[in-house]
Amino acid sequence: MAEQTDFEKLKGDKKIPARILYSRAFHYLKKEMLTLIFSLILVLINVGLDVYLPSLIGNITNELSNVSDKTLTYISIFAGSYLGLAILGQGLMLLQSVILNKAGQRIVYRLRMDVYQHILNMSQNQLNDMPVGSLVTRVANYTTSISDLFTKVLVSLIRNGLTIIGVFVIMLAMSPILGGILTIFVVIIFIVSFFFRYVVRRIFTKERRYISDLNTFLNENLSGMNIVQLFKQQKRKDEEFSIKNETLRKQRYKLNIAFAMYRPFVTFLYFLAIAITFYAGMKLSLLPGTVIAFYLYLSRFFNPVQNIADQLNEIQRSMTACERLFNLLDVKPEVLDKENAIKIEQFKGKIEFKHVWFAYEEENWILKDVSFVIEPRQTVAFVGATGAGKTTILSLIVRNYEVQKGEILIDDININDIELKSLRKAMGQMLQDVFLFSGTVKSNITLHDDSYSDEEVMEVCRYVNADTFINADEKGLQKEIIERGENLSQGQRQLLSFARTVLHKPQILILDEATANIDTETEVLIQESLERIKNIGTMLVVAHRLSTIQKSDQIVVLQHGEIVEIGNHQELLKKKGFYYRLYQLQLQHNE
């Protein structure tokens, strides 16, 4: 059987036993243990008050049957006690709710940070395999479910469980016969609840999966709505959404049916128990106060039972969320620091590939026995047809992926021995598809690092020729950029990426098709920027336009994952090999 991809592991296929789920979720509760213990003490006091109050009503009812000055005094004492205890009980519930909500928010914060940091440590290969919508659902929603499990659901479950036990014991003490009859109801309820819990968990597991699928679909298609509309795919996408929406609706319908059958059944048992109580009370000639108290206790018994049904609902949601969240946390990052990783503050910029083999999938090799050396401060270009392995080489240098064979050295040190943070800090990447965040021009250049002043940022912008369009706007660096920089041209986004890269002072620069899809006027500005940027450090360039790389110190020509030629522009033209043919084709195309 083929090994599962990381995304397949996230689909909920990996079942985690409930015991392990609770144990792992409990790890996040440890720091809030004192808060939980204090809350449970409040719960015990509250349950005691709640169980005691119906007996006060029973005593008042018995005293009312024989009114006198003495009984009026008793009634006043009982009534005052009832009011005081009821207010105390509500006050304790309020206090418990406040402290648990605060604890819950702290748990959510820590859990979300753990999950987000785990995602940050994943390799590009893993992230490419995981839909963004699925990850967002886990970080935003599932973490809250785990917090609610401990701070709300389980505490309420304990409260209701203690209330049921306390009421049941008192009812047995008040009337063993009525208590015995109630035992039959208890057995029926617990048998039904057991099967109900089993059915609902299966429904919830599928429901969570369908919600995640729907979120993934929405995230992907809303982000690419311009492509959907451009190719007139609205009808097909509408049909796909309709299918996913209908699948989720049917699952929710099953859930509603399950609860629609369970709750009325429990309510029916409640009314049946009330009828039996009054009938048996009359037959046994019980005091009116005893019958009334028994009636009130029945309400206090069946209400928690119905609440437990809702809490079982929430527990199943939380357990399903836990399972899917921990499935994500169980995906081990493919690229991690070694124990004694070397921290390097400054790189000279020498890069060497030694017999490197790499494949994204099993042995479908993208790179085959690739070897070359780049000296410090050289500018080296990689050319070749689509799929030749150019971008893969750049990705391997920054350790977005790990090589299967061979090694990559920077300053004669294997990059696997270098701390990831210091390695990537030394790299400046300028890609064809520039990603800009919602925010200002300045925040996109500094990446929200407030240590840079406006003067420093503008100096860098002038260096890369980005100042022209920035100064053309009255807001300058404070100009608002919408999601993905859609209110800027491709060239403007590219110049901002240059400014972002130069500001962070890299020693090795990587340009992957950074000059593609740009108008001629902007290309002139970018070419001027590139000439200046070359002075910063070693530069690696991937470009289809051979005119942009003619001044490179070396040009590495790739074909089918192998190096077929290496040399500068003039040397390669003289060889009249693969590079010469590419150059001639582009000359003919431009004529």
Disulfide bonds with the S-S distance in Angstrom:
none
